[in-house]
Amino acid sequence: MPIKRAALIACLSLLAACSPQAADSTGEVAADAVTQPAVADSAAAAVAPAADEADAAATLAGTLDEDQQARAAAGCSVPDDVAFLQDIRIYCDMPADVQAFIVRENSCEHFAGEEPYDDARRRELEAAAARFCDGREKIFADLVARHRDDCAIRQALIGVNLRYDLSPGLDLKPCEG
């Protein structure tokens, strides 16, 4: 199931960031770490068409500082519900309908990664999944159709599709030229 894969990636990123080894790391370890640029010049630069699947995977900020830098560089106020770095970086360059989808998809991913530790929490998570996750593939396909002629938005949507496995069968190709 696509949501579980993205949730697993997010959980592993969070676990790696919170591990005792990460807290005790020195400059030597930090120098070996792979980091992403803090500023994206445009939506097209934020998601490269040749990016492999590992680069397109949704990742949470490794540190509070990394999150704050991405939000400061975004160019507008990014809602706290948007937690994945790639989405923070492209958020302000997107039209309102794509922004709303990004917020919704981040909420879907958040609740999909939660554990139902009792019946009340299970019901709460089921309601959240119904609110944020149901119909996401159709909403995404509608966005792709609506913005098919805008290359920057199309490129950003290709990245969103790769990150969240929304519509693997959708024929999403970068603009030519």
For each residue, the residues with C-beta under 8 A, 3 or more apart:
1: 4 5
2: 5 6 164 165 166
3: 6 7 108 109 112 133 164 165
4: 1 7 8 112
5: 1 2 8 9 165
6: 2 3 9 10 57 58 109 112 163 164 165
7: 3 4 10 11 109 112 113
8: 4 5 11 12
9: 5 6 12 13 57 58 59
10: 6 7 13 14 58 59 60 84 109 113
11: 7 8 14 15 113
12: 8 9 15 16
13: 9 10 16 17 59 60 62
14: 10 11 17 18 60
15: 11 12 18 19
16: 12 13 19 22 62
17: 13 14 22 60 62 63
18: 14 15 22 23
19: 15 16 22 23
20: 23 24
21: 24 25
22: 16 17 18 19 25
23: 18 19 20
24: 20 21
25: 21 22 29 30
26: 29 30
27: 30 31
28: 31 32
29: 25 26 32 33
30: 25 26 27 33
31: 27 28
32: 28 29
33: 29 30 62
34:
35: 62 66
36: 59 85
37: 40
38: 66 69 70 73
39: 73 89
40: 37 43 45 46 73 89 90
41: 45
42: 45 46 93 152
43: 40 46 47 90 93 94 152 153 155 156
44: 47 151 152 155 156
45: 40 41 42 48
46: 40 42 43 86 89 90 93 156 159
47: 43 44 51 56 86 90 155 156 158 159 160 162
48: 45 51 55
49: 155 158 174
50:
51: 47 48 55 56 159 162
52: 55 56
53: 56 57 162
54: 57
55: 48 51 52
56: 47 51 52 53 86 159 162 163
57: 6 9 53 54 163
58: 6 9 10 84 86 87 109 163 164
59: 9 10 13 36 62 84 85 86
60: 10 13 14 17 67 83 84 85
61: 64 66 67 70 83 85 88
62: 13 16 17 33 35 59 66
63: 17 66 67
64: 61 67 68
65: 68 69
66: 35 38 61 62 63 69 70 85
67: 60 61 63 64 70 71 85 88
68: 64 65 71 72
69: 38 65 66 72 73
70: 38 61 66 67 73 74 85 88 89
71: 67 68 74 78 88
72: 68 69
73: 38 39 40 69 70 89
74: 70 71 78 88 89 91 92
75: 92 93
76: 91 92
77:
78: 71 74 82 88 91 92
79: 82 103
80: 83
81: 103 106 107 110
82: 78 79 87 88 91 102 103 106
83: 60 61 80 87 88 106 110
84: 10 58 59 60 87 88 106 109 163
85: 36 59 60 61 66 67 70 88 89
86: 46 47 56 58 59 89 90 159 163
87: 58 82 83 84 90 91 102 105 106 160 163
88: 61 67 70 71 74 78 82 83 84 85 91
89: 39 40 46 70 73 74 85 86
90: 40 43 46 47 86 87 93 94 102 156 159
91: 74 76 78 82 87 88 94 99 102
92: 74 75 76 78
93: 42 43 46 75 90 152 156
94: 43 90 91 98 99 102 153 156
95: 98 99 147 153
96: 99 100
97: 100 101 143 146
98: 94 95 101 102 143 147 153 156 157
99: 91 94 95 96 102 103
100: 96 97 103 104
101: 97 98 104 105 139 140 143 160
102: 82 87 90 91 94 98 99 105 106 160
103: 79 81 82 99 100 106 107
104: 100 101 107 108 132 136 139
105: 87 101 102 108 109 132 136 160 164 166
106: 81 82 83 84 87 102 103 109 110
107: 81 103 104 110 111 128 131 132
108: 3 104 105 111 112 129 132 133 136
109: 3 6 7 10 58 84 105 106 112 113 164
110: 81 83 106 107 113 114
111: 107 108 114 125 128 129 132 133
112: 3 4 6 7 108 109 129 133
113: 7 10 11 109 110
114: 110 111 121 125
115: 121
116: 119 121 122 125
117: 121
118: 121 122
119: 116 122 123
120: 123 124
121: 114 115 116 117 118 124 125
122: 116 118 119 125 126
123: 119 120 126 127
124: 120 121 127 128
125: 111 114 116 121 122 128 129
126: 122 123 129 130
127: 123 124 130 131
128: 107 111 124 125 131 132
129: 108 111 112 125 126 132 133 134
130: 126 127 133 134
131: 107 127 128 134
132: 104 105 107 108 111 128 129 136
133: 3 108 111 112 129 130 136
134: 129 130 131
135: 138 139
136: 104 105 108 132 133 139 140 166
137: 140 141 166 167
138: 135 141 142
139: 101 104 135 136 142 143
140: 101 136 137 143 144 157 160 161 166 167 170
141: 137 138 144 145 167 170
142: 138 139 145 146
143: 97 98 101 139 140 146 147 157
144: 140 141 147 148 154 157 167 170 172
145: 141 142 148
146: 97 142 143
147: 95 98 143 144 150 153 154 157
148: 144 145 154
149: 154
150: 147 153 154
151: 44 154 155 174 175
152: 42 43 44 93 155 156
153: 43 94 95 98 147 150 156 157
154: 144 147 148 149 150 151 157 158 172 174 175
155: 43 44 47 49 151 152 158 159 174 175
156: 43 44 46 47 90 93 94 98 152 153 159 160
157: 98 140 143 144 147 153 154 160 161 172
158: 47 49 154 155 161 162 172 174
159: 46 47 51 56 86 90 155 156 162 163
160: 47 87 101 102 105 140 156 157 163 164 166
161: 140 157 158 164 165 166 167 168 170 172
162: 47 51 53 56 158 159 165
163: 6 56 57 58 84 86 87 159 160
164: 2 3 6 58 105 109 160 161
165: 2 3 5 6 161 162 168
166: 2 105 136 137 140 160 161 170
167: 137 140 141 144 161 170 172
168: 161 165
169:
170: 140 141 144 161 166 167
171:
172: 144 154 157 158 161 167
173:
174: 49 151 154 155 158
175: 151 154 155
176:
177:
